[in-house]
Structure formats: C-alpha cells, structure tokens
Amino acid sequence: DSASHLLLAVSPILKIGSPYVDIWDIKPPMLPLVLYLWSSVFGFGILALRVYAILVAAATVLVIYLIYKKIFTSPIFEIIFFFTIIVLLSPILQSIFLSTEMLGLLLSLLALLSLISYKKIFSKFFFSGLLFFVAAQAKEPFAFSILAVLPQLLILPAREGLKSLAKNVGTLLLGILTGFAGIYFYLACLGSISSYRAILVYKSIFYPFTFDRLFQNFFT
C-alpha cells in the first residue's frame, strides 16, 4: 500500500506518467496530492517520508488535545486523552506507512476543531466544510464525518431564525466547493480528470453504496 501511495504521488516528479492515467489506482486523490506537495519540497527519501508520517501523527495528537480541552473541563480530560493517544499511536493503527486513514483522521479532526472553535459563523462553516470534504478525499468513509455539522446547523437557526440556516448551508457548500476546486485543479494540471472520472464509475459499479452494505460493514 505504501509503495502504491508513493508511486501515485511522485510519478509526475519522476516523469514516468500521471496519476490515474499511467499509474492506475482506485485511491482518492488527497493523499497523492499531499505527498506530491511534500515530495516536491523535501524529496521522497525514507527520512523525508518518516518525518512526514511523524508530523501527521503529532498534528493529530495536538488536534485531539485541543478538541478534548474544549469539551472536557474536569480532570477526566487527562485520562480520556491518555487512553486515546495510546490507541491512536498503537502499532495496530500505525502499521501502515503513509496511511490514508491517518491523513483522513487528521483532516476530519481539524474540521471538527474548526466547527467548535471559530466564533465567526462564516469561518466555522466554511473551513469545516472544506476540511470535511478533503478528509473524504483521503478516505471515503470520512465523508460521514460531515454529519457533525448537523447540530450546529440546527441549533443556530433556533436562536437566529431560518434565514441563518440558508446562509450557513450556503457557507458550508462554499467550503465544500472550494475543496472540490482544489482537487479538480490538481487533477486537471496532470491531465487526469477523465481517467479519474472513469475510476469513479468503476468504483460505483464494483463498490456500490447501499444501506445493506453499510449495515453489513457496521454489524457483521
């Protein structure tokens, strides 16, 4: 997995082809994009990639700390945080190098932090929408994390009226569209739009989303 993740990302740097065109894969484009940007600056030697993995894990720990600090005010905070970090940094979760799951987790947690930290309504919904979308582009199941927005969307109109609901939904969609535009620009620059569209069609045929499959994944 790690080798295919890296090859998909650095193929333009090595001039051996473009992702999804010459290097075929069904992974979403966010990890290849992040690794492409990282490798363009720091290279893709083993040390550079180890530093990337350490930074992603460290950033995830920091974001979890900031979220827990917002939620918990009692001493139980330290206990919950301690056990969360043990699970997060366990060899079971950290066994895959250049993990799409870790990147998706970091981005979705950043989205949640934006949602609960920003005071300005525009920033709250724009950045959470943007980050929840790109998290889903790292690993598809993280698309469900955007459901965390629903309580905020429903609570604010109760205080500010229904007009605020339309405005907040529009801001959320603007954030999502901004993330989409960034991914689209990356794929367009590499000439991979039509090839990635074909991959989405392939995935919709062989990995269709149905509630039966969702139920089986959760309960079997």
NORCORGI-V181572 format. One record per residue. PHI is phi in whole degrees, 0 to 359 (999 if undefined). BURIAL is + if it has 9 or more other C-alpha atoms within 8 Angstrom, else -. Layout:
BEGIN
PHI:BURIAL + PHI:BURIAL
END
This chain:
BEGIN
999:- + 298:+ + 295:- + 290:- + 301:+ + 291:+ + 298:+ + 299:+ + 281:+ + 263:+ + 303:+ + 293:+ + 293:- + 280:- + 58:- + 247:- + 141:+ + 244:+ + 302:+ + 71:+ + 257:+ + 263:- + 249:+ + 273:- + 199:+ + 255:- + 290:- + 297:+ + 274:+ + 291:+ + 296:+ + 303:+ + 295:+ + 297:- + 292:+ + 297:+ + 295:- + 297:+ + 291:+ + 295:- + 264:- + 252:- + 84:- + 230:+ + 289:- + 298:- + 294:- + 299:+ + 288:+ + 295:- + 297:- + 303:+ + 297:+ + 295:- + 295:- + 296:+ + 295:+ + 295:- + 295:+ + 296:+ + 300:+ + 298:- + 294:+ + 299:+ + 301:+ + 294:+ + 293:+ + 298:+ + 296:+ + 288:+ + 272:- + 256:- + 245:- + 262:- + 300:- + 298:- + 306:+ + 296:- + 292:- + 297:- + 298:+ + 300:- + 290:- + 298:- + 292:+ + 300:- + 292:- + 299:- + 264:+ + 291:- + 302:- + 297:- + 278:+ + 259:+ + 283:- + 261:- + 282:- + 58:+ + 282:- + 292:+ + 295:- + 293:+ + 294:+ + 299:+ + 296:+ + 300:+ + 293:+ + 291:+ + 291:+ + 297:+ + 297:+ + 295:+ + 297:+ + 299:+ + 294:+ + 261:- + 256:- + 292:+ + 276:- + 287:- + 298:- + 300:- + 298:+ + 303:+ + 274:+ + 295:+ + 288:+ + 292:+ + 298:+ + 300:+ + 286:+ + 297:+ + 294:+ + 290:+ + 298:+ + 293:+ + 277:+ + 270:+ + 207:+ + 305:+ + 301:- + 290:+ + 300:+ + 291:- + 294:+ + 294:+ + 298:- + 297:- + 286:+ + 304:- + 302:- + 294:- + 296:+ + 273:+ + 284:- + 299:+ + 298:+ + 296:- + 263:- + 245:- + 99:+ + 290:- + 299:- + 293:+ + 297:+ + 298:- + 294:- + 290:+ + 297:+ + 297:- + 294:+ + 299:+ + 295:+ + 297:+ + 297:+ + 297:+ + 295:+ + 295:+ + 297:+ + 298:+ + 297:- + 296:- + 296:+ + 298:+ + 299:- + 301:+ + 293:+ + 294:+ + 298:- + 264:+ + 68:+ + 250:+ + 300:+ + 295:- + 292:+ + 290:+ + 299:- + 296:- + 293:+ + 297:+ + 295:- + 302:- + 293:+ + 292:+ + 278:- + 269:- + 229:- + 292:- + 273:- + 225:- + 291:- + 296:- + 295:- + 297:+ + 298:+ + 296:- + 295:- + 275:- + 241:- + 233:-
END
